[in-house]
Amino acid sequence: MNDNMIQCTGVSKSYRRGSTTVTPLEKLDLSVRRGEFLALMGPSGSGKTTLLNLLSGIDSPTEGSLVIAGNELARFSRRELTKWRSQHVGYIFQLYHLVPVLSAFENVELPLLLSPMSKKERHERVKSVLDLVGLGDRIHHTPSELSGGQEQRVAIARALVAAPPLLVADEPTGDLDRESARKILDLLRQLSREHGKTIVMVTHDPRAAEAADRTLHLEKGQLLEAA
């Protein structure tokens, strides 16, 4: 089995903005090993979030080859890609995107509601991931009853609940105080090292990047190793 979870070869992404063509990513090559925790840094507008959207199947490259978990994403129909993404990718945002009227348990359960799982299986899975992120005693709390760090843990549990091998995280500690951020980074490192999750994290914070196994800088559409 190929040891890479992610293999990008010559990947470019262009957008039309009025009469101008914007190309945030140009002929980018990237390999990420299974179970690796990778941090991406770079100036605002350098294409970091664009790259995360490509890796998660939310967007498609203009050109080049993008293989995730052995699947060439360009070969999927839109329906196939949606199904693949729900099974293979968990997305963690800076702003947690929790439903305010739902409990932590109900927020985490949402991705499973259209799955063929029985109610019992869903509840066991949700309880398991909330225990994993340290919120087994907060399952009935709504977001307003949780701290920012706890809300992010709920968001991480939601990203984990379908057991995806790949997690993409866009500034997951950007809205947190230093201590809460440290705990979230410790959790991400645990998910990589103990549970084999491949994690690609965008961050502007060098301290956050230190939690990763490797850091790359995105500059002018190309990735450079950290100095």
C-alpha positions, 0 to 999 in steps of 0.5 A: 500500500502506498504510504502517502495519504496525499499526493498532489502533482502539478496542481494548479487552481485559477479563478476569474475575478472580473476580467482578471485571472487569479492563480493562488496555486500553480503547479504545486507538488505535495506528498503527505504520509499517512498519519503525518501532522502537517502545518501550512503557513504563508501570508494572507491570500497565499492560497492556504485555504484554497489548498485545504478545499482541494485536499478535502474535495470541496473544490477541484484543481484547474489542472494537475493530479490530486490523489487522496487515500489512493483515489484520483478525485478527478475521476469522481462524479459530483455525487461520488465525490460528496459521498467520498468526502463524507467518509474520508475527510473531516473539516475543522474550522476556526469558527466552530459552526455549531448549531446553537440550539443543539447540544454537543451530542446533537451537533456531533451526531449531525453528519451521521443522520443520513448514514445507514447506521442504527440509532444505537450505533450512532449514539455509541459512535457519538459518545465515543468521540466525545469521550475521546476529545474529553467532553464525555461529561458535557454531552447535553450542553449547548454551545452557549454553555461551553467555553471556546476551547470546548466548542472547538473540541465539539467541532473536532468530535463532529469532524471525527465521528464518521471515522475519516482518515484525513482531517483538514483544519483551517486556523483551528486555534485562531479564536482561542486563548493560549491555554485552550489553543495548547490543549487543542494542539495536544489533541490534534497531535494525539489524533495523529500519533495514537489514532493514525489520523493524517492532519493538514492544518493551516495556521498563522501562529509559529507556536501552533506549527511547532505541534506538527511533524512538519511545516511548509510555507506557501509562497507564490503558489509553491510550497517551501520547507520551513527554515 
